[in-house]
Every structure is written in C-alpha cells, then in structure tokens.
Amino acid sequence: MGVLTGRTALVTGASRGIGRGIAERLGRDGARVAVHYGRNETAAKETVAAIEGAGGSAFALGVELGTPGDAEALWEEFDRHADGLDILVNNAAIGTTRPIDQLEEREYDEVFAVNVKAPFFILKHAMARLRDGGRVVNISSGLARTAAMPDNVAYAMTKGALDVLSRDLSKVLGHRGITVNSVAPGIIDTDNTAPLLHGSPDGWAKAAAYSALGGVGRPAEVADVVAFLVSDGGRWTTGSWVDVTGGSLT
C-alpha cells in the first residue's frame, strides 16, 4: 500500500507540466487524484490514464479558472466524484512576460484572476471539505523572492500574494491539524519553458547557470517535495515557503 492510500487529492492544472508530475506522483503514492484542467481535456485524460496505468485511481475535472463562479463550479464537479478531500494542490497558473510599461490592464486582471483569486476562493470552499489532518500546497515561484526580473513583475506579484495566503491560512487551519505550505520551483523543463530552454542554442546553459546545482529541474523534482509535504512525514511543516529552485536563490 502507498503512503497516501485512502486519501483523495485535487491538483489544479494537472493536465501537463508540473501539475501532471504532481498528480502522477500522488497517484503512485496511493491517493485518488482529481485531475483538474482548464481547456485541454485530451491532456487531462492522458494524465488520468497514466495514473491508472501505474495502478492508481484518478478522474478528470474540467473547469476554466479566472471566470466568474469558477471555484463553485470546480467543487460542484468534484462533489460528483468524491465525498471529501485530504490534499489540495493549487498549481494552475498563467504567466505574462511584459514589463510594467507595456502590460495592459486586461492582461494584469487575467493573471491575477487565475493565479490569486481562483486559488483564494478554491481554498475558501475547500475548508468545509478538507478532512482534519489534511494538506494544502500552493505552487509559488522562485520569482517571488529572487532578484528583480521586471518582465515578470505581474506574475511574480501573484506568487507573492499566494505566499501570504499560505502563511495566513496555516494559522486558520492549524487547529485542525491541516498544514498549508508554498512550494517554489525555479526553472523547470516543461512545455511552458520550452521557448526559453530550447529557443536558442545556449538557452539551456543560460537557464542552468541560475542554479547552484548547475542544471534545470524536472516536474519530478517539484513533485517529490510536494509528496513529502502531503505525507505523514510533513505533518510538522506548515506556513513555510519551500525553495525548489535548485539553489537559484543562493
């Protein structure tokens, strides 16, 4: 039996990239995983199939975040499949790479709607569903604390807000034995970072140079840390910001 057998997890943005890596790892550890996706149903079904192919259990939930009523719609769909929650991973996010003097108000509103407002209200409605002793992990970013990168200012701001939410909610839920933590990846090899890593001959080397370990992370590196935090081993870690940048902040 896996260390998470008998527990139900929801991972937002789990159809690809870091979210998929986390969902697959939690499935291998025995959790029944709700695989949330915004638009790419095919990719979400591939994640579900991968989990089931490895002997786990999963189901897909399709709700576009950043729209009115998104959190309520997500939980209505979840409730059709499960009667409670043990693990919530807020991973879904979008980015923008425009400096402040070029960023349009519409883009700003969109990135905050998906990256801050959606997880806030997902968490609000999760509180009644989370069982005592549950786990919440919010996927932040090394950009929230690294050296200034003006082209990513709006995205970095959203992750800073998510970190505050993690810290404060840990106090709200601590009396129930529920832990809340932020996990902050650095540059991870996903389809989102493909233009950076593979768009030029020296892209990978430049990205690797940020890390003290001299490499680029994979979704599995992030998933391993999340897996620890949601396990019994992570029971005494809460309100924390966990650096998973490969030492990019050193």
Summary of the structure (lengths in Angstrom):
residues: 250
radius of gyration: 17.2
end to end distance: 38.4
largest distance: 53.7
contacts: 872
relative contact order: 0.14
helix: 45%
strand: 18%
